[in-house]
Amino acid sequence: MSRRRTWTRACARTGCPERSHVEYTARRELAGIPTTWLCRKHDKPDENMTPDNREITTVLELHPRYTTRQRYDGTLGQYTNTPELLGLFWGPENDPARAFNGIVSGPGFGAEGGTFPPGTRLIVTARIELPTPVTEGAPC
Ligand SMILES: [Zn+2]
């Protein structure tokens, strides 16, 4: 049995203390993993909540996705390609190419795409409420 090893990468942002730990057995397992990495805070700074950025709203839209089925049309005497609904998937507004999730969920909610009509918008808001007064020793 091969021994598991850990490869540690530092966030590429200068001065950031965050680290990523990747476990592997053989070096070939690391082949597709980028050597540079950004922590979540630096990769998606607009999504990072802080004492100064306490509310974020994200909107997803339900997009229909289709596949093509080849069917024999007896009237025409030939095969034709017919679009067929594959399903309804959540993704960014006006960007159906990036809609991949039939179900989305988070803390306290879940939404199955098949339950709603295409074009439905899912609006998720996260809001931080600080204690009053702010507790001493808080990192902010
Ligand atoms: Zn970082």
Backbone and ligand atoms as CSV (ligand in chain L), in Angstrom:
chain,resi,resn,atom,element,x,y,z
A,1,MET,N,N,0.837,-1.187,0.000
A,1,MET,CA,C,0.000,0.000,0.000
A,1,MET,C,C,0.880,1.249,0.000
A,2,SER,N,N,0.574,2.176,-0.901
A,2,SER,CA,C,1.372,3.403,-1.006
A,2,SER,C,C,0.996,4.381,0.092
A,3,ARG,N,N,1.951,5.135,0.469
A,3,ARG,CA,C,1.751,6.111,1.529
A,3,ARG,C,C,1.114,7.389,0.981
A,4,ARG,N,N,0.116,7.918,1.663
A,4,ARG,CA,C,-0.514,9.183,1.279
A,4,ARG,C,C,0.414,10.326,1.664
A,5,ARG,N,N,0.526,11.274,0.755
A,5,ARG,CA,C,1.363,12.439,1.008
A,5,ARG,C,C,0.501,13.690,0.885
A,6,THR,N,N,1.015,14.793,1.337
A,6,THR,CA,C,0.293,16.066,1.262
A,6,THR,C,C,1.163,17.088,0.554
A,7,TRP,N,N,0.570,17.727,-0.447
A,7,TRP,CA,C,1.231,18.822,-1.156
A,7,TRP,C,C,0.558,20.104,-0.674
A,8,THR,N,N,1.336,21.042,-0.187
A,8,THR,CA,C,0.800,22.289,0.353
A,8,THR,C,C,1.142,23.440,-0.584
A,9,ARG,N,N,0.096,24.190,-0.964
A,9,ARG,CA,C,0.291,25.380,-1.815
A,9,ARG,C,C,-0.105,26.609,-1.009
A,10,ALA,N,N,0.668,27.666,-1.172
A,10,ALA,CA,C,0.329,28.943,-0.535
A,10,ALA,C,C,-0.539,29.749,-1.501
A,11,CYS,N,N,-1.426,30.572,-0.947
A,11,CYS,CA,C,-2.201,31.487,-1.780
A,11,CYS,C,C,-1.211,32.374,-2.545
A,12,ALA,N,N,-1.491,32.592,-3.821
A,12,ALA,CA,C,-0.571,33.346,-4.680
A,12,ALA,C,C,-0.532,34.838,-4.355
A,13,ARG,N,N,-1.483,35.325,-3.556
A,13,ARG,CA,C,-1.498,36.747,-3.196
A,13,ARG,C,C,-0.417,36.993,-2.137
A,14,THR,N,N,0.485,37.881,-2.421
A,14,THR,CA,C,1.594,38.181,-1.515
A,14,THR,C,C,1.088,38.545,-0.120
A,15,GLY,N,N,1.640,37.880,0.869
A,15,GLY,CA,C,1.300,38.182,2.253
A,15,GLY,C,C,0.124,37.415,2.806
A,16,CYS,N,N,-0.626,36.679,1.968
A,16,CYS,CA,C,-1.795,35.929,2.450
A,16,CYS,C,C,-1.319,34.655,3.151
A,17,PRO,N,N,-1.812,34.377,4.350
A,17,PRO,CA,C,-1.360,33.192,5.085
A,17,PRO,C,C,-2.104,31.898,4.723
A,18,GLU,N,N,-3.122,31.959,3.847
A,18,GLU,CA,C,-3.926,30.767,3.540
A,18,GLU,C,C,-3.122,29.725,2.782
A,19,ARG,N,N,-3.453,28.449,3.047
A,19,ARG,CA,C,-2.783,27.328,2.410
A,19,ARG,C,C,-3.821,26.337,1.894
A,20,SER,N,N,-3.478,25.636,0.819
A,20,SER,CA,C,-4.287,24.548,0.275
A,20,SER,C,C,-3.502,23.264,0.480
A,21,HIS,N,N,-4.192,22.222,0.924
A,21,HIS,CA,C,-3.525,20.945,1.160
A,21,HIS,C,C,-4.139,19.902,0.233
A,22,VAL,N,N,-3.326,19.318,-0.611
A,22,VAL,CA,C,-3.789,18.317,-1.573
A,22,VAL,C,C,-3.143,16.984,-1.208
A,23,GLU,N,N,-3.988,15.977,-0.949
A,23,GLU,CA,C,-3.451,14.655,-0.626
A,23,GLU,C,C,-3.298,13.845,-1.895
A,24,TYR,N,N,-2.215,13.073,-1.972
A,24,TYR,CA,C,-1.967,12.240,-3.148
A,24,TYR,C,C,-1.137,11.022,-2.748
A,25,THR,N,N,-1.173,10.025,-3.604
A,25,THR,CA,C,-0.364,8.830,-3.397
A,25,THR,C,C,0.770,8.803,-4.419
A,26,ALA,N,N,0.410,9.075,-5.688
A,26,ALA,CA,C,1.406,9.069,-6.761
A,26,ALA,C,C,1.464,10.463,-7.382
A,27,ARG,N,N,2.632,10.887,-7.803
A,27,ARG,CA,C,2.825,12.231,-8.383
A,27,ARG,C,C,1.899,12.474,-9.575
A,28,ARG,N,N,1.561,11.430,-10.317
A,28,ARG,CA,C,0.689,11.615,-11.497
A,28,ARG,C,C,-0.684,12.158,-11.109
A,29,GLU,N,N,-1.096,11.970,-9.878
A,29,GLU,CA,C,-2.379,12.500,-9.405
A,29,GLU,C,C,-2.358,14.026,-9.359
A,30,LEU,N,N,-1.173,14.614,-9.327
A,30,LEU,CA,C,-1.052,16.065,-9.259
A,30,LEU,C,C,-0.986,16.709,-10.638
A,31,ALA,N,N,-0.987,15.893,-11.686
A,31,ALA,CA,C,-0.767,16.397,-13.045
A,31,ALA,C,C,-1.739,17.509,-13.449
A,32,GLY,N,N,-3.004,17.417,-13.128
A,32,GLY,CA,C,-3.978,18.410,-13.572
A,32,GLY,C,C,-4.227,19.529,-12.575
A,33,ILE,N,N,-3.502,19.549,-11.499
A,33,ILE,CA,C,-3.741,20.550,-10.462
A,33,ILE,C,C,-2.793,21.730,-10.663
A,34,PRO,N,N,-3.335,22.942,-10.819
A,34,PRO,CA,C,-2.476,24.110,-11.035
A,34,PRO,C,C,-1.520,24.337,-9.858
A,35,THR,N,N,-0.319,24.766,-10.163
A,35,THR,CA,C,0.655,25.011,-9.095
A,35,THR,C,C,0.372,26.330,-8.374
A,36,THR,N,N,-0.241,27.281,-9.088
A,36,THR,CA,C,-0.620,28.518,-8.409
A,36,THR,C,C,-2.077,28.417,-7.997
A,37,TRP,N,N,-2.398,29.024,-6.887
A,37,TRP,CA,C,-3.725,28.896,-6.312
A,37,TRP,C,C,-4.057,30.165,-5.542
A,38,LEU,N,N,-5.315,30.563,-5.594
A,38,LEU,CA,C,-5.787,31.698,-4.801
A,38,LEU,C,C,-6.818,31.183,-3.801
A,39,CYS,N,N,-6.727,31.627,-2.573
A,39,CYS,CA,C,-7.718,31.250,-1.567
A,39,CYS,C,C,-9.067,31.865,-1.980
A,40,ARG,N,N,-10.136,31.405,-1.343
A,40,ARG,CA,C,-11.470,31.884,-1.701
A,40,ARG,C,C,-11.580,33.404,-1.569
A,41,LYS,N,N,-10.981,33.954,-0.534
A,41,LYS,CA,C,-11.070,35.398,-0.291
A,41,LYS,C,C,-10.439,36.191,-1.437
A,42,HIS,N,N,-9.343,35.680,-1.993
A,42,HIS,CA,C,-8.667,36.399,-3.066
A,42,HIS,C,C,-9.148,35.978,-4.450
A,43,ASP,N,N,-9.685,34.756,-4.575
A,43,ASP,CA,C,-10.206,34.307,-5.864
A,43,ASP,C,C,-11.538,34.981,-6.189
A,44,LYS,N,N,-12.378,35.175,-5.178
A,44,LYS,CA,C,-13.695,35.788,-5.374
A,44,LYS,C,C,-13.912,36.890,-4.336
A,45,PRO,N,N,-13.160,37.978,-4.463
A,45,PRO,CA,C,-13.256,39.023,-3.432
A,45,PRO,C,C,-14.650,39.632,-3.324
A,46,ASP,N,N,-15.417,39.659,-4.412
A,46,ASP,CA,C,-16.770,40.226,-4.354
A,46,ASP,C,C,-17.728,39.361,-3.534
A,47,GLU,N,N,-17.385,38.071,-3.353
A,47,GLU,CA,C,-18.241,37.161,-2.596
A,47,GLU,C,C,-17.794,37.023,-1.145
A,48,ASN,N,N,-16.728,37.719,-0.790
A,48,ASN,CA,C,-16.181,37.595,0.556
A,48,ASN,C,C,-16.852,38.597,1.501
A,49,MET,N,N,-17.524,38.067,2.503
A,49,MET,CA,C,-18.207,38.932,3.457
A,49,MET,C,C,-17.237,39.385,4.531
A,50,THR,N,N,-17.323,40.665,4.861
A,50,THR,CA,C,-16.461,41.266,5.882
A,50,THR,C,C,-17.334,42.188,6.734
A,51,PRO,N,N,-16.802,42.725,7.827
A,51,PRO,CA,C,-17.589,43.687,8.617
A,51,PRO,C,C,-18.017,44.898,7.793
A,52,ASP,N,N,-17.279,45.216,6.736
A,52,ASP,CA,C,-17.661,46.340,5.870
A,52,ASP,C,C,-18.525,45.913,4.683
A,53,ASN,N,N,-18.589,44.624,4.392
A,53,ASN,CA,C,-19.380,44.082,3.281
A,53,ASN,C,C,-20.262,42.983,3.859
A,54,ARG,N,N,-21.379,43.401,4.479
A,54,ARG,CA,C,-22.188,42.477,5.274
A,54,ARG,C,C,-23.404,41.912,4.556
A,55,GLU,N,N,-23.629,42.305,3.303
A,55,GLU,CA,C,-24.787,41.756,2.595
A,55,GLU,C,C,-24.434,41.515,1.135
A,56,ILE,N,N,-24.735,40.317,0.672
A,56,ILE,CA,C,-24.478,39.938,-0.721
A,56,ILE,C,C,-25.731,39.261,-1.258
A,57,THR,N,N,-26.134,39.640,-2.463
A,57,THR,CA,C,-27.276,39.023,-3.120
A,57,THR,C,C,-26.815,38.409,-4.437
A,58,THR,N,N,-27.213,37.173,-4.651
A,58,THR,CA,C,-26.903,36.467,-5.886
A,58,THR,C,C,-28.210,36.061,-6.547
A,59,VAL,N,N,-28.274,36.223,-7.858
A,59,VAL,CA,C,-29.473,35.846,-8.604
A,59,VAL,C,C,-29.123,34.729,-9.577
A,60,LEU,N,N,-29.892,33.644,-9.497
A,60,LEU,CA,C,-29.767,32.548,-10.450
A,60,LEU,C,C,-31.043,32.501,-11.280
A,61,GLU,N,N,-30.903,32.032,-12.516
A,61,GLU,CA,C,-32.061,31.905,-13.401
A,61,GLU,C,C,-32.181,30.448,-13.829
A,62,LEU,N,N,-33.406,29.999,-13.989
A,62,LEU,CA,C,-33.664,28.622,-14.407
A,62,LEU,C,C,-33.702,28.570,-15.937
A,63,HIS,N,N,-32.739,27.850,-16.512
A,63,HIS,CA,C,-32.608,27.776,-17.973
A,63,HIS,C,C,-32.959,26.362,-18.467
A,64,PRO,N,N,-33.712,26.264,-19.553
A,64,PRO,CA,C,-33.944,24.944,-20.155
A,64,PRO,C,C,-32.707,24.551,-20.971
A,65,ARG,N,N,-32.359,23.278,-20.923
A,65,ARG,CA,C,-31.262,22.766,-21.759
A,65,ARG,C,C,-31.828,21.639,-22.602
A,66,TYR,N,N,-31.352,21.593,-23.852
A,66,TYR,CA,C,-31.883,20.627,-24.796
A,66,TYR,C,C,-30.788,19.704,-25.309
A,67,THR,N,N,-31.190,18.533,-25.697
A,67,THR,CA,C,-30.316,17.615,-26.407
A,67,THR,C,C,-30.976,17.365,-27.763
A,68,THR,N,N,-30.259,16.752,-28.671
A,68,THR,CA,C,-30.826,16.479,-29.994
A,68,THR,C,C,-31.043,14.973,-30.136
A,69,ARG,N,N,-32.248,14.616,-30.487
A,69,ARG,CA,C,-32.594,13.209,-30.720
A,69,ARG,C,C,-32.824,13.015,-32.209
A,70,GLN,N,N,-32.320,11.922,-32.695
A,70,GLN,CA,C,-32.558,11.598,-34.103
A,70,GLN,C,C,-33.746,10.634,-34.163
A,71,ARG,N,N,-34.749,11.040,-34.929
A,71,ARG,CA,C,-35.961,10.224,-35.034
A,71,ARG,C,C,-36.301,10.005,-36.505
A,72,TYR,N,N,-36.918,8.883,-36.760
A,72,TYR,CA,C,-37.334,8.593,-38.126
A,72,TYR,C,C,-38.715,9.189,-38.358
A,73,ASP,N,N,-38.811,10.007,-39.374
A,73,ASP,CA,C,-40.087,10.626,-39.754
A,73,ASP,C,C,-40.640,9.845,-40.937
A,74,GLY,N,N,-41.687,9.052,-40.671
A,74,GLY,CA,C,-42.275,8.204,-41.698
A,74,GLY,C,C,-42.869,8.988,-42.853
A,75,THR,N,N,-43.387,10.184,-42.572
A,75,THR,CA,C,-43.969,11.014,-43.624
A,75,THR,C,C,-42.907,11.489,-44.602
A,76,LEU,N,N,-41.764,11.902,-44.049
A,76,LEU,CA,C,-40.671,12.370,-44.899
A,76,LEU,C,C,-39.816,11.215,-45.416
A,77,GLY,N,N,-39.907,10.073,-44.731
A,77,GLY,CA,C,-39.093,8.930,-45.123
A,77,GLY,C,C,-37.615,9.117,-44.818
A,78,GLN,N,N,-37.336,9.896,-43.759
A,78,GLN,CA,C,-35.932,10.135,-43.386
A,78,GLN,C,C,-35.820,10.438,-41.891
A,79,TYR,N,N,-34.581,10.395,-41.429
A,79,TYR,CA,C,-34.313,10.748,-40.036
A,79,TYR,C,C,-34.207,12.263,-39.907
A,80,THR,N,N,-34.742,12.772,-38.829
A,80,THR,CA,C,-34.622,14.213,-38.555
A,80,THR,C,C,-34.096,14.399,-37.133
A,81,ASN,N,N,-33.418,15.503,-36.942
A,81,ASN,CA,C,-32.927,15.847,-35.608
A,81,ASN,C,C,-33.970,16.705,-34.918
A,82,THR,N,N,-34.368,16.263,-33.748
A,82,THR,CA,C,-35.396,16.964,-32.989
A,82,THR,C,C,-34.838,17.376,-31.630
A,83,PRO,N,N,-34.965,18.679,-31.293
A,83,PRO,CA,C,-34.528,19.064,-29.943
A,83,PRO,C,C,-35.454,18.462,-28.892
A,84,GLU,N,N,-34.858,17.984,-27.816
A,84,GLU,CA,C,-35.644,17.383,-26.744
A,84,GLU,C,C,-35.158,17.969,-25.426
A,85,LEU,N,N,-36.106,18.353,-24.587
A,85,LEU,CA,C,-35.748,18.967,-23.307
A,85,LEU,C,C,-34.963,17.978,-22.447
A,86,LEU,N,N,-33.764,18.393,-22.073
A,86,LEU,CA,C,-32.919,17.587,-21.190
A,86,LEU,C,C,-33.292,17.838,-19.737
A,87,GLY,N,N,-33.637,19.089,-19.429
A,87,GLY,CA,C,-34.027,19.444,-18.071
A,87,GLY,C,C,-33.917,20.931,-17.863
A,88,LEU,N,N,-34.203,21.349,-16.655
A,88,LEU,CA,C,-34.103,22.761,-16.281
A,88,LEU,C,C,-32.969,22.897,-15.279
A,89,PHE,N,N,-32.082,23.874,-15.548
A,89,PHE,CA,C,-30.869,24.004,-14.741
A,89,PHE,C,C,-30.678,25.438,-14.270
A,90,TRP,N,N,-30.247,25.572,-13.020
A,90,TRP,CA,C,-29.961,26.881,-12.448
A,90,TRP,C,C,-28.598,27.348,-12.914
A,91,GLY,N,N,-28.514,28.649,-13.220
A,91,GLY,CA,C,-27.250,29.255,-13.615
A,91,GLY,C,C,-27.364,30.764,-13.553
A,92,PRO,N,N,-26.302,31.472,-13.924
A,92,PRO,CA,C,-26.344,32.931,-13.906
A,92,PRO,C,C,-27.436,33.463,-14.839
A,93,GLU,N,N,-27.960,34.640,-14.513
A,93,GLU,CA,C,-28.964,35.266,-15.368
A,93,GLU,C,C,-28.401,35.492,-16.755
A,94,ASN,N,N,-29.199,35.264,-17.762
A,94,ASN,CA,C,-28.859,35.504,-19.172
A,94,ASN,C,C,-27.599,34.768,-19.624
A,95,ASP,N,N,-27.285,33.656,-18.988
A,95,ASP,CA,C,-26.086,32.900,-19.359
A,95,ASP,C,C,-26.378,31.393,-19.292
A,96,PRO,N,N,-27.239,30.894,-20.178
A,96,PRO,CA,C,-27.627,29.480,-20.107
A,96,PRO,C,C,-26.473,28.508,-20.304
A,97,ALA,N,N,-25.388,28.943,-20.941
A,97,ALA,CA,C,-24.243,28.045,-21.141
A,97,ALA,C,C,-23.572,27.661,-19.828
A,98,ARG,N,N,-23.823,28.455,-18.781
A,98,ARG,CA,C,-23.211,28.162,-17.469
A,98,ARG,C,C,-24.234,27.641,-16.461
A,99,ALA,N,N,-25.348,27.139,-16.946
A,99,ALA,CA,C,-26.383,26.577,-16.072
A,99,ALA,C,C,-26.192,25.065,-16.000
A,100,PHE,N,N,-25.740,24.582,-14.855
A,100,PHE,CA,C,-25.406,23.164,-14.721
A,100,PHE,C,C,-26.132,22.449,-13.591
A,101,ASN,N,N,-26.772,23.179,-12.697
A,101,ASN,CA,C,-27.318,22.538,-11.501
A,101,ASN,C,C,-28.840,22.411,-11.555
A,102,GLY,N,N,-29.333,21.179,-11.501
A,102,GLY,CA,C,-30.764,20.943,-11.472
A,102,GLY,C,C,-31.352,21.265,-10.112
A,103,ILE,N,N,-30.516,21.152,-9.095
A,103,ILE,CA,C,-30.930,21.457,-7.724
A,103,ILE,C,C,-29.880,22.380,-7.129
A,104,VAL,N,N,-30.305,23.429,-6.496
A,104,VAL,CA,C,-29.375,24.259,-5.734
A,104,VAL,C,C,-29.864,24.293,-4.293
A,105,SER,N,N,-28.901,24.322,-3.380
A,105,SER,CA,C,-29.271,24.394,-1.972
A,105,SER,C,C,-28.190,25.125,-1.203
A,106,GLY,N,N,-28.556,25.583,-0.067
A,106,GLY,CA,C,-27.652,26.269,0.851
A,106,GLY,C,C,-28.231,26.116,2.232
A,107,PRO,N,N,-27.668,26.780,3.200
A,107,PRO,CA,C,-28.219,26.643,4.551
A,107,PRO,C,C,-29.639,27.207,4.618
A,108,GLY,N,N,-30.593,26.351,4.905
A,108,GLY,CA,C,-31.970,26.800,5.075
A,108,GLY,C,C,-32.823,26.850,3.830
A,109,PHE,N,N,-32.312,26.413,2.679
A,109,PHE,CA,C,-33.156,26.401,1.484
A,109,PHE,C,C,-32.656,25.360,0.484
A,110,GLY,N,N,-33.539,25.002,-0.428
A,110,GLY,CA,C,-33.231,24.113,-1.545
A,110,GLY,C,C,-34.260,24.363,-2.620
A,111,ALA,N,N,-33.863,24.300,-3.889
A,111,ALA,CA,C,-34.807,24.537,-4.988
A,111,ALA,C,C,-34.506,23.583,-6.132
A,112,GLU,N,N,-35.482,22.719,-6.442
A,112,GLU,CA,C,-35.351,21.793,-7.561
A,112,GLU,C,C,-35.860,22.473,-8.814
A,113,GLY,N,N,-35.035,22.513,-9.846
A,113,GLY,CA,C,-35.377,23.198,-11.083
A,113,GLY,C,C,-36.663,22.700,-11.718
A,114,GLY,N,N,-36.915,21.397,-11.665
A,114,GLY,CA,C,-38.100,20.824,-12.297
A,114,GLY,C,C,-39.406,21.274,-11.676
A,115,THR,N,N,-39.354,21.935,-10.558
A,115,THR,CA,C,-40.554,22.396,-9.856
A,115,THR,C,C,-41.067,23.722,-10.403
A,116,PHE,N,N,-40.219,24.439,-11.164
A,116,PHE,CA,C,-40.553,25.800,-11.596
A,116,PHE,C,C,-40.453,25.935,-13.119
A,117,PRO,N,N,-41.109,26.953,-13.675
A,117,PRO,CA,C,-41.029,27.157,-15.131
A,117,PRO,C,C,-39.700,27.812,-15.523
A,118,PRO,N,N,-39.259,27.622,-16.782
A,118,PRO,CA,C,-38.046,28.286,-17.270
A,118,PRO,C,C,-38.163,29.792,-17.072
A,119,GLY,N,N,-37.042,30.429,-16.760
A,119,GLY,CA,C,-37.049,31.872,-16.544
A,119,GLY,C,C,-37.244,32.261,-15.089
A,120,THR,N,N,-37.549,31.259,-14.235
A,120,THR,CA,C,-37.695,31.550,-12.806
A,120,THR,C,C,-36.371,32.082,-12.274
A,121,ARG,N,N,-36.458,33.077,-11.407
A,121,ARG,CA,C,-35.253,33.643,-10.785
A,121,ARG,C,C,-35.210,33.241,-9.320
A,122,LEU,N,N,-34.048,32.780,-8.885
A,122,LEU,CA,C,-33.804,32.448,-7.480
A,122,LEU,C,C,-32.883,33.518,-6.922
A,123,ILE,N,N,-33.372,34.247,-5.946
A,123,ILE,CA,C,-32.619,35.359,-5.369
A,123,ILE,C,C,-32.193,34.947,-3.957
A,124,VAL,N,N,-30.889,34.855,-3.766
A,124,VAL,CA,C,-30.342,34.436,-2.475
A,124,VAL,C,C,-29.585,35.615,-1.876
A,125,THR,N,N,-29.977,35.973,-0.667
A,125,THR,CA,C,-29.314,37.065,0.032
A,125,THR,C,C,-28.707,36.534,1.324
A,126,ALA,N,N,-27.453,36.867,1.539
A,126,ALA,CA,C,-26.786,36.550,2.809
A,126,ALA,C,C,-26.480,37.868,3.495
A,127,ARG,N,N,-26.809,37.934,4.763
A,127,ARG,CA,C,-26.587,39.179,5.503
A,127,ARG,C,C,-25.974,38.848,6.862
A,128,ILE,N,N,-24.949,39.560,7.191
A,128,ILE,CA,C,-24.283,39.405,8.485
A,128,ILE,C,C,-24.831,40.467,9.431
A,129,GLU,N,N,-25.201,40.042,10.626
A,129,GLU,CA,C,-25.596,40.994,11.663
A,129,GLU,C,C,-24.583,40.890,12.792
A,130,LEU,N,N,-23.895,41.977,13.038
A,130,LEU,CA,C,-22.894,42.016,14.097
A,130,LEU,C,C,-23.585,42.175,15.431
A,131,PRO,N,N,-22.987,41.605,16.489
A,131,PRO,CA,C,-23.566,41.816,17.815
A,131,PRO,C,C,-23.421,43.263,18.227
A,132,THR,N,N,-24.373,43.750,19.027
A,132,THR,CA,C,-24.250,45.115,19.526
A,132,THR,C,C,-24.221,45.067,21.053
A,133,PRO,N,N,-23.296,45.638,21.686
A,133,PRO,CA,C,-22.121,46.255,21.062
A,133,PRO,C,C,-21.162,45.175,20.566
A,134,VAL,N,N,-20.262,45.542,19.645
A,134,VAL,CA,C,-19.299,44.589,19.106
A,134,VAL,C,C,-18.452,44.073,20.264
A,135,THR,N,N,-18.333,42.737,20.327
A,135,THR,CA,C,-17.592,42.077,21.403
A,135,THR,C,C,-16.105,42.439,21.330
A,136,GLU,N,N,-15.538,42.695,22.482
A,136,GLU,CA,C,-14.115,43.000,22.534
A,136,GLU,C,C,-13.298,41.800,22.105
A,137,GLY,N,N,-12.213,42.049,21.441
A,137,GLY,CA,C,-11.351,40.960,20.977
A,137,GLY,C,C,-11.764,40.427,19.630
A,138,ALA,N,N,-12.802,41.031,19.024
A,138,ALA,CA,C,-13.235,40.593,17.695
A,138,ALA,C,C,-12.166,40.921,16.669
A,139,PRO,N,N,-12.022,40.092,15.643
A,139,PRO,CA,C,-10.981,40.318,14.643
A,139,PRO,C,C,-11.254,41.473,13.696
A,140,CYS,N,N,-12.374,42.187,13.840
A,140,CYS,CA,C,-12.651,43.303,12.921
A,140,CYS,C,C,-12.340,44.591,13.540
L,1,ZN,ZN,ZN,-5.373,34.498,-0.184
